[in-house]
Amino acid sequence: MPVGLFRSDGGWVQVDYGTGTTIPVTRSKYEANGYKPDFDKLPSEAEYQAAEKKNEDDAPEVLKARSAPPT
């Protein structure tokens, strides 16, 4: 089932469909489709981006090297 990643200031939600694709949808569509977590429990885009950066910064060096683009 699709999962909400974060909400934007404009009332949009970035939704992960589990296919490697994320698509923004309106809050009304998000709630009508019953996606989780509840809209009010979603982090803001800034909070989501900060958490993603922290996860990258906390990754072991081996994983960082694997994800680095080739030189």
PQR file with spaces between the fields and no chain letter, atoms N, CA, C, O and H, PARSE charges and radii, in Angstrom:
ATOM       1  N    MET     1       0.844   -1.177    0.000 -0.4000 1.5000
ATOM       2  CA   MET     1       0.000    0.000    0.000 -0.0000 2.0000
ATOM       3  C    MET     1       0.891    1.242    0.000  0.5500 1.7000
ATOM       4  O    MET     1       1.936    1.255    0.650 -0.5500 1.4000
ATOM       5  N    PRO     2       0.487    2.273   -0.717 -0.5600 1.5000
ATOM       6  CA   PRO     2       1.249    3.516   -0.721  0.2800 2.0000
ATOM       7  C    PRO     2       1.379    4.107    0.681  0.5500 1.7000
ATOM       8  O    PRO     2       0.509    3.933    1.535 -0.5500 1.4000
ATOM       9  N    VAL     3       2.494    4.810    0.892 -0.4000 1.5000
ATOM      10  CA   VAL     3       2.798    5.375    2.204 -0.0000 2.0000
ATOM      11  C    VAL     3       3.193    6.843    2.032  0.5500 1.7000
ATOM      12  O    VAL     3       3.968    7.186    1.139 -0.5500 1.4000
ATOM      13  H    VAL     3       3.200    4.950    0.199  0.4000 1.0000
ATOM      14  N    GLY     4       2.651    7.706    2.898 -0.4000 1.5000
ATOM      15  CA   GLY     4       3.027    9.114    2.889 -0.0000 2.0000
ATOM      16  C    GLY     4       4.408    9.301    3.486  0.5500 1.7000
ATOM      17  O    GLY     4       4.737    8.707    4.512 -0.5500 1.4000
ATOM      18  H    GLY     4       2.021    7.427    3.623  0.4000 1.0000
ATOM      19  N    LEU     5       5.213   10.127    2.841 -0.4000 1.5000
ATOM      20  CA   LEU     5       6.561   10.396    3.329 -0.0000 2.0000
ATOM      21  C    LEU     5       6.620   11.697    4.122  0.5500 1.7000
ATOM      22  O    LEU     5       7.161   11.734    5.228 -0.5500 1.4000
ATOM      23  H    LEU     5       4.946   10.610    2.007  0.4000 1.0000
ATOM      24  N    PHE     6       6.057   12.767    3.550 -0.4000 1.5000
ATOM      25  CA   PHE     6       6.052   14.055    4.223 -0.0000 2.0000
ATOM      26  C    PHE     6       4.965   14.928    3.629  0.5500 1.7000
ATOM      27  O    PHE     6       4.435   14.645    2.555 -0.5500 1.4000
ATOM      28  H    PHE     6       5.618   12.737    2.652  0.4000 1.0000
ATOM      29  N    ARG     7       4.639   16.007    4.355 -0.4000 1.5000
ATOM      30  CA   ARG     7       3.634   16.967    3.893 -0.0000 2.0000
ATOM      31  C    ARG     7       4.328   18.280    3.572  0.5500 1.7000
ATOM      32  O    ARG     7       5.336   18.638    4.180 -0.5500 1.4000
ATOM      33  H    ARG     7       5.070   16.237    5.228  0.4000 1.0000
ATOM      34  N    SER     8       3.767   18.984    2.610 -0.4000 1.5000
ATOM      35  CA   SER     8       4.316   20.287    2.244 -0.0000 2.0000
ATOM      36  C    SER     8       3.454   21.388    2.828  0.5500 1.7000
ATOM      37  O    SER     8       2.334   21.144    3.275 -0.5500 1.4000
ATOM      38  H    SER     8       2.947   18.694    2.116  0.4000 1.0000
ATOM      39  N    ASP     9       3.984   22.606    2.822 -0.4000 1.5000
ATOM      40  CA   ASP     9       3.233   23.745    3.334 -0.0000 2.0000
ATOM      41  C    ASP     9       1.971   23.999    2.520  0.5500 1.7000
ATOM      42  O    ASP     9       1.005   24.556    3.041 -0.5500 1.4000
ATOM      43  H    ASP     9       4.895   22.805    2.459  0.4000 1.0000
ATOM      44  N    GLY    10       1.964   23.606    1.273 -0.4000 1.5000
ATOM      45  CA   GLY    10       0.826   23.846    0.397 -0.0000 2.0000
ATOM      46  C    GLY    10      -0.282   22.817    0.512  0.5500 1.7000
ATOM      47  O    GLY    10      -1.245   22.871   -0.253 -0.5500 1.4000
ATOM      48  H    GLY    10       2.749   23.153    0.849  0.4000 1.0000
ATOM      49  N    GLY    11      -0.175   21.876    1.449 -0.4000 1.5000
ATOM      50  CA   GLY    11      -1.214   20.874    1.626 -0.0000 2.0000
ATOM      51  C    GLY    11      -1.047   19.638    0.767  0.5500 1.7000
ATOM      52  O    GLY    11      -1.980   18.847    0.632 -0.5500 1.4000
ATOM      53  H    GLY    11       0.608   21.832    2.070  0.4000 1.0000
ATOM      54  N    TRP    12       0.122   19.460    0.188 -0.4000 1.5000
ATOM      55  CA   TRP    12       0.410   18.269   -0.608 -0.0000 2.0000
ATOM      56  C    TRP    12       1.135   17.241    0.248  0.5500 1.7000
ATOM      57  O    TRP    12       1.771   17.579    1.246 -0.5500 1.4000
ATOM      58  H    TRP    12       0.881   20.102    0.298  0.4000 1.0000
ATOM      59  N    VAL    13       1.029   15.983   -0.158 -0.4000 1.5000
ATOM      60  CA   VAL    13       1.735   14.893    0.517 -0.0000 2.0000
ATOM      61  C    VAL    13       2.550   14.143   -0.528  0.5500 1.7000
ATOM      62  O    VAL    13       2.030   13.787   -1.585 -0.5500 1.4000
ATOM      63  H    VAL    13       0.513   15.708   -0.969  0.4000 1.0000
ATOM      64  N    GLN    14       3.821   13.904   -0.235 -0.4000 1.5000
ATOM      65  CA   GLN    14       4.656   13.093   -1.114 -0.0000 2.0000
ATOM      66  C    GLN    14       4.407   11.636   -0.746  0.5500 1.7000
ATOM      67  O    GLN    14       4.629   11.238    0.398 -0.5500 1.4000
ATOM      68  H    GLN    14       4.243   14.193    0.624  0.4000 1.0000
ATOM      69  N    VAL    15       3.947   10.839   -1.707 -0.4000 1.5000
ATOM      70  CA   VAL    15       3.543    9.459   -1.454 -0.0000 2.0000
ATOM      71  C    VAL    15       4.488    8.506   -2.168  0.5500 1.7000
ATOM      72  O    VAL    15       4.788    8.674   -3.350 -0.5500 1.4000
ATOM      73  H    VAL    15       3.766   11.163   -2.636  0.4000 1.0000
ATOM      74  N    ASP    16       4.953    7.500   -1.431 -0.4000 1.5000
ATOM      75  CA   ASP    16       5.807    6.439   -1.978 -0.0000 2.0000
ATOM      76  C    ASP    16       4.901    5.274   -2.345  0.5500 1.7000
ATOM      77  O    ASP    16       4.214    4.715   -1.490 -0.5500 1.4000
ATOM      78  H    ASP    16       4.709    7.363   -0.471  0.4000 1.0000
ATOM      79  N    TYR    17       4.905    4.910   -3.629 -0.4000 1.5000
ATOM      80  CA   TYR    17       4.049    3.829   -4.112 -0.0000 2.0000
ATOM      81  C    TYR    17       4.752    2.477   -4.115  0.5500 1.7000
ATOM      82  O    TYR    17       4.200    1.490   -4.602 -0.5500 1.4000
ATOM      83  H    TYR    17       5.463    5.364   -4.324  0.4000 1.0000
ATOM      84  N    GLY    18       5.960    2.428   -3.575 -0.4000 1.5000
ATOM      85  CA   GLY    18       6.669    1.155   -3.462 -0.0000 2.0000
ATOM      86  C    GLY    18       7.254    0.654   -4.762  0.5500 1.7000
ATOM      87  O    GLY    18       7.675   -0.499   -4.851 -0.5500 1.4000
ATOM      88  H    GLY    18       6.408    3.230   -3.179  0.4000 1.0000
ATOM      89  N    THR    19       7.287    1.502   -5.769 -0.4000 1.5000
ATOM      90  CA   THR    19       7.814    1.109   -7.074 -0.0000 2.0000
ATOM      91  C    THR    19       9.061    1.900   -7.439  0.5500 1.7000
ATOM      92  O    THR    19       9.528    1.854   -8.576 -0.5500 1.4000
ATOM      93  H    THR    19       6.945    2.439   -5.697  0.4000 1.0000
ATOM      94  N    GLY    20       9.596    2.631   -6.458 -0.4000 1.5000
ATOM      95  CA   GLY    20      10.717    3.504   -6.726 -0.0000 2.0000
ATOM      96  C    GLY    20      10.262    4.881   -7.182  0.5500 1.7000
ATOM      97  O    GLY    20      11.079    5.735   -7.526 -0.5500 1.4000
ATOM      98  H    GLY    20       9.216    2.668   -5.534  0.4000 1.0000
ATOM      99  N    THR    21       8.958    5.088   -7.182 -0.4000 1.5000
ATOM     100  CA   THR    21       8.389    6.360   -7.606 -0.0000 2.0000
ATOM     101  C    THR    21       7.642    7.000   -6.456  0.5500 1.7000
ATOM     102  O    THR    21       6.886    6.334   -5.750 -0.5500 1.4000
ATOM     103  H    THR    21       8.294    4.394   -6.902  0.4000 1.0000
ATOM     104  N    THR    22       7.855    8.300   -6.268 -0.4000 1.5000
ATOM     105  CA   THR    22       7.060    9.049   -5.310 -0.0000 2.0000
ATOM     106  C    THR    22       6.326   10.130   -6.082  0.5500 1.7000
ATOM     107  O    THR    22       6.870   10.734   -7.007 -0.5500 1.4000
ATOM     108  H    THR    22       8.470    8.840   -6.842  0.4000 1.0000
ATOM     109  N    ILE    23       5.081   10.364   -5.688 -0.4000 1.5000
ATOM     110  CA   ILE    23       4.236   11.321   -6.393 -0.0000 2.0000
ATOM     111  C    ILE    23       3.531   12.198   -5.376  0.5500 1.7000
ATOM     112  O    ILE    23       3.022   11.693   -4.376 -0.5500 1.4000
ATOM     113  H    ILE    23       4.639    9.874   -4.937  0.4000 1.0000
ATOM     114  N    PRO    24       3.492   13.503   -5.613 -0.5600 1.5000
ATOM     115  CA   PRO    24       2.741   14.369   -4.709  0.2800 2.0000
ATOM     116  C    PRO    24       1.241   14.262   -4.992  0.5500 1.7000
ATOM     117  O    PRO    24       0.817   14.250   -6.147 -0.5500 1.4000
ATOM     118  N    VAL    25       0.452   14.186   -3.930 -0.4000 1.5000
ATOM     119  CA   VAL    25      -1.006   14.183   -4.047 -0.0000 2.0000
ATOM     120  C    VAL    25      -1.565   15.205   -3.066  0.5500 1.7000
ATOM     121  O    VAL    25      -0.912   15.568   -2.087 -0.5500 1.4000
ATOM     122  H    VAL    25       0.796   14.195   -2.991  0.4000 1.0000
ATOM     123  N    THR    26      -2.766   15.657   -3.339 -0.4000 1.5000
ATOM     124  CA   THR    26      -3.393   16.615   -2.440 -0.0000 2.0000
ATOM     125  C    THR    26      -3.770   15.926   -1.132  0.5500 1.7000
ATOM     126  O    THR    26      -3.921   14.705   -1.072 -0.5500 1.4000
ATOM     127  H    THR    26      -3.297   15.362   -4.134  0.4000 1.0000
ATOM     128  N    ARG    27      -3.915   16.728   -0.104 -0.4000 1.5000
ATOM     129  CA   ARG    27      -4.325   16.188    1.195 -0.0000 2.0000
ATOM     130  C    ARG    27      -5.668   15.477    1.073  0.5500 1.7000
ATOM     131  O    ARG    27      -5.858   14.407    1.650 -0.5500 1.4000
ATOM     132  H    ARG    27      -3.792   17.719   -0.153  0.4000 1.0000
ATOM     133  N    SER    28      -6.600   16.064    0.326 -0.4000 1.5000
ATOM     134  CA   SER    28      -7.926   15.455    0.206 -0.0000 2.0000
ATOM     135  C    SER    28      -7.847   14.082   -0.461  0.5500 1.7000
ATOM     136  O    SER    28      -8.532   13.152   -0.034 -0.5500 1.4000
ATOM     137  H    SER    28      -6.445   16.934   -0.143  0.4000 1.0000
ATOM     138  N    LYS    29      -7.026   13.943   -1.495 -0.4000 1.5000
ATOM     139  CA   LYS    29      -6.872   12.639   -2.156 -0.0000 2.0000
ATOM     140  C    LYS    29      -6.176   11.646   -1.220  0.5500 1.7000
ATOM     141  O    LYS    29      -6.551   10.475   -1.150 -0.5500 1.4000
ATOM     142  H    LYS    29      -6.470   14.698   -1.841  0.4000 1.0000
ATOM     143  N    TYR    30      -5.160   12.129   -0.505 -0.4000 1.5000
ATOM     144  CA   TYR    30      -4.422   11.289    0.446 -0.0000 2.0000
ATOM     145  C    TYR    30      -5.378   10.702    1.483  0.5500 1.7000
ATOM     146  O    TYR    30      -5.361    9.502    1.755 -0.5500 1.4000
ATOM     147  H    TYR    30      -4.855   13.080   -0.561  0.4000 1.0000
ATOM     148  N    GLU    31      -6.205   11.566    2.050 -0.4000 1.5000
ATOM     149  CA   GLU    31      -7.144   11.115    3.080 -0.0000 2.0000
ATOM     150  C    GLU    31      -8.262   10.257    2.484  0.5500 1.7000
ATOM     151  O    GLU    31      -8.679    9.277    3.102 -0.5500 1.4000
ATOM     152  H    GLU    31      -6.219   12.541    1.828  0.4000 1.0000
ATOM     153  N    ALA    32      -8.754   10.608    1.293 -0.4000 1.5000
ATOM     154  CA   ALA    32      -9.816    9.826    0.648 -0.0000 2.0000
ATOM     155  C    ALA    32      -9.348    8.410    0.319  0.5500 1.7000
ATOM     156  O    ALA    32     -10.134    7.464    0.378 -0.5500 1.4000
ATOM     157  H    ALA    32      -8.415   11.404    0.790  0.4000 1.0000
ATOM     158  N    ASN    33      -8.072    8.265   -0.025 -0.4000 1.5000
ATOM     159  CA   ASN    33      -7.523    6.943   -0.352 -0.0000 2.0000
ATOM     160  C    ASN    33      -7.127    6.142    0.882  0.5500 1.7000
ATOM     161  O    ASN    33      -6.764    4.971    0.775 -0.5500 1.4000
ATOM     162  H    ASN    33      -7.434    9.033   -0.072  0.4000 1.0000
ATOM     163  N    GLY    34      -7.197    6.772    2.055 -0.4000 1.5000
ATOM     164  CA   GLY    34      -6.896    6.063    3.292 -0.0000 2.0000
ATOM     165  C    GLY    34      -5.430    5.755    3.492  0.5500 1.7000
ATOM     166  O    GLY    34      -5.090    4.818    4.214 -0.5500 1.4000
ATOM     167  H    GLY    34      -7.492    7.723    2.143  0.4000 1.0000
ATOM     168  N    TYR    35      -4.544    6.531    2.863 -0.4000 1.5000
ATOM     169  CA   TYR    35      -3.117    6.293    3.020 -0.0000 2.0000
ATOM     170  C    TYR    35      -2.692    6.570    4.455  0.5500 1.7000
ATOM     171  O    TYR    35      -3.324    7.353    5.164 -0.5500 1.4000
ATOM     172  H    TYR    35      -4.820    7.293    2.277  0.4000 1.0000
ATOM     173  N    LYS    36      -1.618    5.920    4.870 -0.4000 1.5000
ATOM     174  CA   LYS    36      -1.067    6.071    6.213 -0.0000 2.0000
ATOM     175  C    LYS    36       0.359    6.563    6.119  0.5500 1.7000
ATOM     176  O    LYS    36       0.996    6.361    5.085 -0.5500 1.4000
ATOM     177  H    LYS    36      -1.104    5.284    4.294  0.4000 1.0000
ATOM     178  N    PRO    37       0.886    7.192    7.138 -0.5600 1.5000
ATOM     179  CA   PRO    37       0.221    7.576    8.380  0.2800 2.0000
ATOM     180  C    PRO    37      -0.762    8.727    8.154  0.5500 1.7000
ATOM     181  O    PRO    37      -0.789    9.329    7.080 -0.5500 1.4000
ATOM     182  N    ASP    38      -1.554    9.019    9.159 -0.4000 1.5000
ATOM     183  CA   ASP    38      -2.493   10.118    9.077 -0.0000 2.0000
ATOM     184  C    ASP    38      -1.753   11.401    8.710  0.5500 1.7000
ATOM     185  O    ASP    38      -0.606   11.605    9.105 -0.5500 1.4000
ATOM     186  H    ASP    38      -1.532    8.530   10.031  0.4000 1.0000
ATOM     187  N    PHE    39      -2.420   12.252    7.956 -0.4000 1.5000
ATOM     188  CA   PHE    39      -1.804   13.489    7.484 -0.0000 2.0000
ATOM     189  C    PHE    39      -1.159   14.281    8.617  0.5500 1.7000
ATOM     190  O    PHE    39      -0.032   14.758    8.483 -0.5500 1.4000
ATOM     191  H    PHE    39      -3.353   12.086    7.635  0.4000 1.0000
ATOM     192  N    ASP    40      -1.866   14.417    9.718 -0.4000 1.5000
ATOM     193  CA   ASP    40      -1.351   15.223   10.830 -0.0000 2.0000
ATOM     194  C    ASP    40      -0.136   14.600   11.522  0.5500 1.7000
ATOM     195  O    ASP    40       0.541   15.272   12.301 -0.5500 1.4000
ATOM     196  H    ASP    40      -2.781   14.029    9.827  0.4000 1.0000
ATOM     197  N    LYS    41       0.140   13.341   11.250 -0.4000 1.5000
ATOM     198  CA   LYS    41       1.303   12.674   11.849 -0.0000 2.0000
ATOM     199  C    LYS    41       2.517   12.690   10.924  0.5500 1.7000
ATOM     200  O    LYS    41       3.609   12.287   11.326 -0.5500 1.4000
ATOM     201  H    LYS    41      -0.410   12.796   10.617  0.4000 1.0000
ATOM     202  N    LEU    42       2.333   13.152    9.692 -0.4000 1.5000
ATOM     203  CA   LEU    42       3.446   13.210    8.747 -0.0000 2.0000
ATOM     204  C    LEU    42       4.413   14.322    9.132  0.5500 1.7000
ATOM     205  O    LEU    42       3.987   15.371    9.616 -0.5500 1.4000
ATOM     206  H    LEU    42       1.446   13.480    9.365  0.4000 1.0000
ATOM     207  N    PRO    43       5.717   14.106    8.920 -0.5600 1.5000
ATOM     208  CA   PRO    43       6.671   15.197    9.153  0.2800 2.0000
ATOM     209  C    PRO    43       6.542   16.227    8.033  0.5500 1.7000
ATOM     210  O    PRO    43       6.043   15.929    6.949 -0.5500 1.4000
ATOM     211  N    SER    44       6.995   17.424    8.313 -0.4000 1.5000
ATOM     212  CA   SER    44       7.078   18.429    7.252 -0.0000 2.0000
ATOM     213  C    SER    44       8.191   18.004    6.295  0.5500 1.7000
ATOM     214  O    SER    44       8.991   17.123    6.610 -0.5500 1.4000
ATOM     215  H    SER    44       7.401   17.667    9.194  0.4000 1.0000
ATOM     216  N    GLU    45       8.231   18.632    5.136 -0.4000 1.5000
ATOM     217  CA   GLU    45       9.293   18.308    4.180 -0.0000 2.0000
ATOM     218  C    GLU    45      10.664   18.593    4.770  0.5500 1.7000
ATOM     219  O    GLU    45      11.600   17.818    4.572 -0.5500 1.4000
ATOM     220  H    GLU    45       7.582   19.348    4.880  0.4000 1.0000
ATOM     221  N    ALA    46      10.792   19.712    5.501 -0.4000 1.5000
ATOM     222  CA   ALA    46      12.077   20.067    6.116 -0.0000 2.0000
ATOM     223  C    ALA    46      12.495   19.027    7.158  0.5500 1.7000
ATOM     224  O    ALA    46      13.663   18.643    7.221 -0.5500 1.4000
ATOM     225  H    ALA    46      10.032   20.342    5.662  0.4000 1.0000
ATOM     226  N    GLU    47      11.543   18.574    7.971 -0.4000 1.5000
ATOM     227  CA   GLU    47      11.857   17.548    8.977 -0.0000 2.0000
ATOM     228  C    GLU    47      12.270   16.244    8.306  0.5500 1.7000
ATOM     229  O    GLU    47      13.206   15.579    8.751 -0.5500 1.4000
ATOM     230  H    GLU    47      10.594   18.886    7.920  0.4000 1.0000
ATOM     231  N    TYR    48      11.572   15.881    7.235 -0.4000 1.5000
ATOM     232  CA   TYR    48      11.885   14.651    6.500 -0.0000 2.0000
ATOM     233  C    TYR    48      13.290   14.731    5.902  0.5500 1.7000
ATOM     234  O    TYR    48      14.082   13.798    6.035 -0.5500 1.4000
ATOM     235  H    TYR    48      10.811   16.421    6.873  0.4000 1.0000
ATOM     236  N    GLN    49      13.593   15.860    5.238 -0.4000 1.5000
ATOM     237  CA   GLN    49      14.909   16.018    4.622 -0.0000 2.0000
ATOM     238  C    GLN    49      16.017   15.991    5.668  0.5500 1.7000
ATOM     239  O    GLN    49      17.075   15.409    5.431 -0.5500 1.4000
ATOM     240  H    GLN    49      12.950   16.617    5.130  0.4000 1.0000
ATOM     241  N    ALA    50      15.788   16.614    6.823 -0.4000 1.5000
ATOM     242  CA   ALA    50      16.785   16.615    7.897 -0.0000 2.0000
ATOM     243  C    ALA    50      17.030   15.190    8.405  0.5500 1.7000
ATOM     244  O    ALA    50      18.172   14.807    8.660 -0.5500 1.4000
ATOM     245  H    ALA    50      14.929   17.087    7.016  0.4000 1.0000
ATOM     246  N    ALA    51      15.963   14.415    8.551 -0.4000 1.5000
ATOM     247  CA   ALA    51      16.103   13.028    9.016 -0.0000 2.0000
ATOM     248  C    ALA    51      16.839   12.181    7.981  0.5500 1.7000
ATOM     249  O    ALA    51      17.660   11.338    8.341 -0.5500 1.4000
ATOM     250  H    ALA    51      15.036   14.726    8.344  0.4000 1.0000
ATOM     251  N    GLU    52      16.553   12.399    6.702 -0.4000 1.5000
ATOM     252  CA   GLU    52      17.248   11.664    5.642 -0.0000 2.0000
ATOM     253  C    GLU    52      18.739   11.990    5.652  0.5500 1.7000
ATOM     254  O    GLU    52      19.577   11.099    5.510 -0.5500 1.4000
ATOM     255  H    GLU    52      15.886   13.084    6.410  0.4000 1.0000
ATOM     256  N    LYS    53      19.064   13.272    5.820 -0.4000 1.5000
ATOM     257  CA   LYS    53      20.477   13.670    5.865 -0.0000 2.0000
ATOM     258  C    LYS    53      21.169   13.061    7.066  0.5500 1.7000
ATOM     259  O    LYS    53      22.310   12.609    6.966 -0.5500 1.4000
ATOM     260  H    LYS    53      18.383   13.996    5.935  0.4000 1.0000
ATOM     261  N    LYS    54      20.486   13.046    8.209 -0.4000 1.5000
ATOM     262  CA   LYS    54      21.067   12.449    9.410 -0.0000 2.0000
ATOM     263  C    LYS    54      21.327   10.966    9.181  0.5500 1.7000
ATOM     264  O    LYS    54      22.372   10.453    9.581 -0.5500 1.4000
ATOM     265  H    LYS    54      19.559   13.414    8.291  0.4000 1.0000
ATOM     266  N    ASN    55      20.388   10.272    8.543 -0.4000 1.5000
ATOM     267  CA   ASN    55      20.572    8.854    8.258 -0.0000 2.0000
ATOM     268  C    ASN    55      21.781    8.637    7.358  0.5500 1.7000
ATOM     269  O    ASN    55      22.550    7.697    7.563 -0.5500 1.4000
ATOM     270  H    ASN    55      19.539   10.689    8.218  0.4000 1.0000
ATOM     271  N    GLU    56      21.952    9.499    6.365 -0.4000 1.5000
ATOM     272  CA   GLU    56      23.119    9.388    5.491 -0.0000 2.0000
ATOM     273  C    GLU    56      24.407    9.650    6.266  0.5500 1.7000
ATOM     274  O    GLU    56      25.404    8.951    6.086 -0.5500 1.4000
ATOM     275  H    GLU    56      21.327   10.262    6.198  0.4000 1.0000
ATOM     276  N    ASP    57      24.375   10.662    7.127 -0.4000 1.5000
ATOM     277  CA   ASP    57      25.562   11.004    7.917 -0.0000 2.0000
ATOM     278  C    ASP    57      25.915    9.905    8.908  0.5500 1.7000
ATOM     279  O    ASP    57      27.088    9.714    9.230 -0.5500 1.4000
ATOM     280  H    ASP    57      23.564   11.230    7.273  0.4000 1.0000
ATOM     281  N    ASP    58      24.912    9.183    9.394 -0.4000 1.5000
ATOM     282  CA   ASP    58      25.132    8.125   10.376 -0.0000 2.0000
ATOM     283  C    ASP    58      25.480    6.781    9.739  0.5500 1.7000
ATOM     284  O    ASP    58      25.837    5.840   10.447 -0.5500 1.4000
ATOM     285  H    ASP    58      23.959    9.339    9.132  0.4000 1.0000
ATOM     286  N    ALA    59      25.382    6.679    8.411 -0.4000 1.5000
ATOM     287  CA   ALA    59      25.654    5.413    7.732 -0.0000 2.0000
ATOM     288  C    ALA    59      27.130    5.056    7.890  0.5500 1.7000
ATOM     289  O    ALA    59      27.991    5.935    7.881 -0.5500 1.4000
ATOM     290  H    ALA    59      25.092    7.444    7.835  0.4000 1.0000
ATOM     291  N    PRO    60      27.417    3.760    8.036 -0.5600 1.5000
ATOM     292  CA   PRO    60      28.822    3.339    8.118  0.2800 2.0000
ATOM     293  C    PRO    60      29.575    3.742    6.852  0.5500 1.7000
ATOM     294  O    PRO    60      28.987    3.853    5.776 -0.5500 1.4000
ATOM     295  N    GLU    61      30.866    3.957    6.990 -0.4000 1.5000
ATOM     296  CA   GLU    61      31.705    4.398    5.869 -0.0000 2.0000
ATOM     297  C    GLU    61      31.615    3.443    4.682  0.5500 1.7000
ATOM     298  O    GLU    61      31.661    3.893    3.537 -0.5500 1.4000
ATOM     299  H    GLU    61      31.344    3.868    7.864  0.4000 1.0000
ATOM     300  N    VAL    62      31.490    2.141    4.923 -0.4000 1.5000
ATOM     301  CA   VAL    62      31.414    1.166    3.830 -0.0000 2.0000
ATOM     302  C    VAL    62      30.186    1.443    2.980  0.5500 1.7000
ATOM     303  O    VAL    62      30.268    1.409    1.752 -0.5500 1.4000
ATOM     304  H    VAL    62      31.453    1.776    5.853  0.4000 1.0000
ATOM     305  N    LEU    63      29.042    1.719    3.614 -0.4000 1.5000
ATOM     306  CA   LEU    63      27.837    2.006    2.862 -0.0000 2.0000
ATOM     307  C    LEU    63      27.947    3.316    2.118  0.5500 1.7000
ATOM     308  O    LEU    63      27.445    3.435    1.001 -0.5500 1.4000
ATOM     309  H    LEU    63      28.976    1.747    4.612  0.4000 1.0000
ATOM     310  N    LYS    64      28.592    4.298    2.712 -0.4000 1.5000
ATOM     311  CA   LYS    64      28.772    5.581    2.041 -0.0000 2.0000
ATOM     312  C    LYS    64      29.614    5.391    0.775  0.5500 1.7000
ATOM     313  O    LYS    64      29.316    5.981   -0.263 -0.5500 1.4000
ATOM     314  H    LYS    64      29.000    4.202    3.620  0.4000 1.0000
ATOM     315  N    ALA    65      30.658    4.573    0.859 -0.4000 1.5000
ATOM     316  CA   ALA    65      31.523    4.330   -0.293 -0.0000 2.0000
ATOM     317  C    ALA    65      30.759    3.631   -1.401  0.5500 1.7000
ATOM     318  O    ALA    65      30.968    3.930   -2.576 -0.5500 1.4000
ATOM     319  H    ALA    65      30.901    4.093    1.702  0.4000 1.0000
ATOM     320  N    ARG    66      29.878    2.706   -1.050 -0.4000 1.5000
ATOM     321  CA   ARG    66      29.096    1.987   -2.055 -0.0000 2.0000
ATOM     322  C    ARG    66      28.123    2.899   -2.778  0.5500 1.7000
ATOM     323  O    ARG    66      27.861    2.717   -3.967 -0.5500 1.4000
ATOM     324  H    ARG    66      29.708    2.462   -0.095  0.4000 1.0000
ATOM     325  N    SER    67      27.587    3.880   -2.066 -0.4000 1.5000
ATOM     326  CA   SER    67      26.587    4.749   -2.671 -0.0000 2.0000
ATOM     327  C    SER    67      27.200    5.958   -3.364  0.5500 1.7000
ATOM     328  O    SER    67      26.489    6.729   -4.008 -0.5500 1.4000
ATOM     329  H    SER    67      27.800    4.029   -1.100  0.4000 1.0000
ATOM     330  N    ALA    68      28.494    6.127   -3.238 -0.4000 1.5000
ATOM     331  CA   ALA    68      29.157    7.269   -3.885 -0.0000 2.0000
ATOM     332  C    ALA    68      29.208    7.041   -5.391  0.5500 1.7000
ATOM     333  O    ALA    68      29.433    5.915   -5.835 -0.5500 1.4000
ATOM     334  H    ALA    68      29.072    5.501   -2.714  0.4000 1.0000
ATOM     335  N    PRO    69      29.002    8.095   -6.183 -0.5600 1.5000
ATOM     336  CA   PRO    69      29.086    7.941   -7.619  0.2800 2.0000
ATOM     337  C    PRO    69      30.508    7.614   -8.049  0.5500 1.7000
ATOM     338  O    PRO    69      31.465    8.035   -7.400 -0.5500 1.4000
ATOM     339  N    PRO    70      30.651    6.871   -9.128 -0.5600 1.5000
ATOM     340  CA   PRO    70      31.997    6.524   -9.599  0.2800 2.0000
ATOM     341  C    PRO    70      32.753    7.781  -10.027  0.5500 1.7000
ATOM     342  O    PRO    70      32.168    8.757  -10.496 -0.5500 1.4000
ATOM     343  N    THR    71      34.055    7.722   -9.852 -0.4000 1.5000
ATOM     344  CA   THR    71      34.888    8.878  -10.235 -0.0000 2.0000
ATOM     345  C    THR    71      35.609    8.613  -11.519  0.5500 1.7000
ATOM     346  O    THR    71      36.355    9.469  -11.997 -0.5500 1.4000
ATOM     347  H    THR    71      34.530    6.929   -9.472  0.4000 1.0000
